[in-house]
Amino acid sequence: MVRVSFILPVYNVEKCVRRAIDSLLAQTMPDFEAIFVDDGSPDRSADIISEAAAHDSRLRLIRKENGGVASARNAGLDAARGKYIFFLDPDDWVEPDAAEQLADAADREDADIVIFGSTLDTYDASGRLVGRSTAMPPLEGVFRGTPFRDNFDKIASSHLVTNKLMRREFIEQHCCRFRCYDIGEDAMFFIDFYRNDPACLVSLRKVCYHYTESRVGSLSNSYHNERIDENFYISDALRDVVHEWGLDDSPMHSAAVKYCTVRDLQMGIKNVSLSDMSLRERTAWLRRMMKLPRVREAVHDTPLASSGSRNDTVKLLLLKLHLPGMVTILSALNRRGTAGTVGTAGDTGNAGNAQGDFFKSPPAPPQNFKIGDFSRSCTDRGSKQQKSFARRRTD
């Protein structure tokens, strides 16, 4: 019996896929399979995997025409035979006991999902590890009943699928599949997963997964013109889920949606900073986003201390002060300062910290510092929204 199916979407990762393969072959639990889906790579990625698979039947290679990370992961899901699904990006690696520890925890508690800790490793141009940050889930323990409804404020921003082990039967029962987004396809998959109320969640404060800082040119560090005005589909989907659950008037759920709206805006700001637009054009775009009532409200109500990194906190402060031009300048400086950072990641959309998925150590705002009323708690002013996932909202 196959207990765990690792699914790896592969595209142009010949320089780093061996590390992922080695970490899989080092697993202490033998009854797993690793499904590599080659998404039309023009490099030697498939050859490297094929050579390894010839010596271990647990490694399987599927070849397909290029269709993006979403279609590659869906092909892996269609081929999976394991009791549990573990999504692994081929430029990352897992701890030797990851499959065993996570599958044992899921079996022991009859869990639909297990969330675990991870690290974000940063490499310089020579491939030398120059930094590592550790991220742990905001919850610890076993949660039953409606764990995602009950802990929505802590889980709503946890968008990655690679730091979670999920029961395949639950995925198939609810027809969960990845949607074809360039960025954020994992967030939409996970939202579709938990909107169906998994009955048991296990959260372990144990590092099982190691992310590699995305290199320049990867999806998370590339400009996407088609997304310039389509920035809020993740927070819109969360708003729809809250509406489905009948919790529109819940202060906790409303605050979580507003927080994710701010995260979506921050991702949009990053995307625009990677474009060839002038500073004036970027500022005009940001002013246009800030005219959306739900965005304005989210920026006003989200506390500084919850905004993520120090850089994001400063940008949120500037937005609260109605200084979008300063945000544009700061983003341009950030882009210039990180332009030379090169990791070993592939082009599979590894946005380890793009959605603030546990990778945040929010600084406390200066003591006695208030502007207007942004230190107050979020209230339940979120309005009801019609059910819609990917369409642009014009409110």
N, C-alpha and C positions, 0 to 999 in steps of 0.2 A: 504493500500500500504506500502510495506517495503522500507524505504528510504535508510538505510545503512545496509549492511551485514558485520559484523565483522567475520573474518576467523582466527581461532586459531589452529595451528598444535600442537598436544599434545604428549609429550613423557616424562615420568618420572618426572612430576612436581607436585606431590601430596603435597609437602611442600609449594608451592607458588601459585598454581592456584586459591586458594580462593580469593586472592587479586585481580586478574584479573576479576573473577566473580563478586565480590563486586563492582568494578569500573564500570562494565557493567550495573548492576542492579541499579546503582545510576545515570544513564544517564537521563538528563532532557528531552530528546526527546524519546517518548515511541515507535515510529514506527521504530524499528530496529530488527534485528535478529543476534544472535551470534552462529556461526557454529563451534563447537569444533570437530576436527578430531583426534581421538585417533589413533596414529600410532603404535598400538601393544604394549602399555605400560605394563610392568610387575608389576607396582606398583598400587596404588589405585587412580590414576588420573581419570580414567573413572568413577569410583564409586562416587567420589566427584562431578563430573560434572553431572552425572545422578541424584544424589540427588537434586542438585540445579534446574535441568531442570524439575523435577517433580512438582516444585512449580511455575515455570514460563515458559510458552510455547515458549517464544522468544529465549530460550536457546535450542539448538539442538545438539545432540551427534551423530557423525558418527564413527563407528568402522571399522578399516581396518588392514590388516596385515602390519607389519613394512616394510616401503619402503623409509623412509627418509622424510625430511621436504618438499622437492619439491613435492613429490607425495601427501603428506598430504594437502598442500596448493591447489594443483590442484583439489583434491577431494572436497575441500571447494568451489572452484570456480564453479565446476560442479553443486553443490547443491545450490548455492546462488540465491536469488530472489530479492535482493535489487537493487535500482537504482545506488548506489555507493558501492564500495568495500573498506573496511578498514582492512588491515592486522595487527593483534595484536598477539604478542608472549605471551604465557600463563604465563610467569614469569615477565611480565611487566604490566603496568596499564595505564589507560587513565583518563583524567580530566572529571568531571561530565557533562560538557557542550560540550565535544569534538564532538560528533556526530551532535548535533544541530548546533553548530557554523560552522562546516565544510560543512555540507550539505546545510545550508542556503547560505553560500558563493558560493558554486558551482551552486546552483539554480539561485541565483541572477545574476551571470555572465555567465551562461550557459557554465561552465567550464568542461573540460575533466579531469582535475587534480587540486588538491589543495595540496600545500606543506605547512608544518607548523613546529613550533618549538618543542623542546623536551629537556628532561634532561637525564643525565647519572648518576644514583645513585649507589654508592659503599657501600657495606656492609662488616662488619667484620665477623669472624667465628660465632659469637653469633647472627648474624642477625641484628645488630645495624647499622643504617645509619651513615657512617663516612665521606662521601663526596658526593658532587653533583655539576656537571657542566652543564651549560645551553648552548644549541646550537640553533641558529636561522638560517633560510634560508638566503643565500647570497642575495636574491632578496626580494623585497616587492612591492605588488601591483598586477595589472591585466595586463597580457601580451597576445596579440592576434596576429594572423597571423601565424608565424613560431617561436614561443617563444623559442623552444629548439635549433633551429639552431642559432637564434640571441643571445642567452645567453649561448652558449655551454661551454664557459670557466668557468662559474659560476655553471653550473648544471652537467657537465660531471662526477664530482667526487661524486655526490649525489646518492649513489648506493642503499641505503636501501629502502624497500617498506613500512616499518612500519611508516614512517613519511609522508605518502602521502595518500590522498583520491582520488580514481580513478573511473571514470565512467565505470560501468560494460558493457554497450553497446559498448564502444570503445574497451574494452578488448576482447569481443567476436567477434566483427567485424574484428579484426586483429589477431584473434586466438592466443592471448598471453597466454602462459603457462610456468610454471617453468621447467627448465631443471635439470636433476639429477646430480648436483654438490654437493660435501660435503660442500664446502665453496664458496660463491659468486653466489648462485642460484638467490638471490634477485637482484643482479646487472644485470645479464643477462636478467631477466624478465623485469626490468625497461628499459634497453636498447632496448629490443624488443618493448616496449610500445612507447617510444618517437621517435624511428626511423620512425614511421608512422605519425609523424607531428601532434600531438594534436593541435587543433586550438586555445585553450584558456587555459592559465595557471594562477592560482591564488596562490600567495605566501603570507602567513600570518605570521607575527612575533608574534605568540602567542603559548605558550607552551600547547600542547594538549596530549603529550605522555611522559611516564616516563620509560626509559630503566633501567634494572637492570644489574649491572656489572656481566659478566659471571663468573661462578665459575670454579675452576680447574676441568678439565675433560669434560667441555662442548666442542662443536665442534670448537669454535673459539680459545680454549686453548689446542687443541690436535694436535699431529703430524699426518700429512697425507702423507704417503710414495708415494702414487700415484700422488701427486702434486709436487714432488720435482723438476721436470724439466718442469712442466706445469703451470708456474706462470703468464703468460701474456695473458690469454684468455680474460680477461676483457678489457685491453687496446687494444688488437687485435680486439675485437668486436667494440670498439669505432672507431678504425682506419677504419674498414669496413663501419661503418655508415657514417663517414666523406666522404669516397670515394663514397658511394651511393648518397650522397647529392651533389657531384661534388665540394667539398670544400677542396680538397687535398692541394691546394696552398694558403689557408687562414692561415696567421700567427697565428691568435687567435685559430683556431681549431687545428692546429699543436701543439701549445704550450699546449693545454688542453690534447691532447693525450700523449704527453711526460710526463706531470705531472702524469697522471694515470699510465704510464709505471713505473715511480718511485714508486708510491704507490703499484703497483703489486710486484715490487722488494722488497719493505719493508715487504710486507706480506710473500713473500717467505723466507726472512731472518728470520722472526719470526717463520715460520713453521720449518725451519731447526734447529733453536735454541731449539725447543722442542723435537728434535730427540735424539737418542743415539749416533749419529755420534761424532767422536773426533773433537777437535778444528781444527786440520789439515784438516780433511775431509770437515768440514764446510767451511773453507777458500778456499779449492780447488773448492768446489761447487760455491762459490761466484765469484771466479776468472773466472770460466766457464761462468757464467751468464754475467759478465762484458765484455766478449769477443764478445757478440752479438752486432752488430753495432747499432741497434735501442736502446738498453739499454745503451750503452756507450754514444750515442748522447743525450738521455733523461737525464742522470745523469749530463752531462756537461752543458746542456742548462737550466735545471730547477733551478730557483733562490732559494737560501737557505731560504728566508723568506716565501716561499710558501710550504715548505716541510712537514708541520704539527707540531707535538709536538717538544719540545726542544730535546728530545731523537732522534727523526727522523732527526732533523736538524743536530745534531752532526754526525749521521751516514752518512748523505748525504755529509757533509763536508769531512769526512774521505774517502768516495768513490771518491770525486773530487780530493783528494790528492793521490789517488791510494794506499790506505792503507786498503785493505779488511780484513787483519788479525786483525786490530784494531776494525773493525766493528764486527767481529766474537766474539772477547773478550768482547766487550761492550754488545752484545746481550746475551752472557752467564751470565754476571753480572746482566742484567735486569731480566733474567729468575730466577736467584737465589733470587733476591730481591723481586719478586712477587709470588714466589712459595707458600707462605702461605696465599695469598689473596683469600678469599672465599666469594662469593656472594650467591644469592639464585636463580640464573638463571637455566633454564632447558636446555636440549640438543637439542634445536630447531635451533641452529645456530645463536643466537643473538649476532652479532658482532657489537655492537653499535658504536664502534669507529674503527673497523678493517679497514674500507675503508676510514677513514678520512671524514666521511659523516657529515660535518659541525662541528664535534667535534675537532676543532683545534684552537688554539690561537697562531699563528706562531710568534716567537720572531723575532725582528729585528736583522739582522746580526750586528756585531760590526762596529762602525763607521770607515769609510775609510778602511774597510777590503776587499781586493780583492785578489783572487788567479787566475791568468790567466784572463779569461774573463767571469767568471760565474755570474757577476752581470748584464750582459747585458740582454736585452729582448730576448725571444725566437724568432727564425726566422722560416721561412717557408721551412725548409729543409726536412720535412717529405716526404718520398717517397711513391708512390702509392702502395697499397697492394691488392692482390687478395682477393676476398670475402671468408672468412672462419672463423668459430666461435671457435670451441673447439680444433682444431688441433694444434699441436705444430709447431711453426715456426722455421725455421733453418737459417734465414738470419743472 
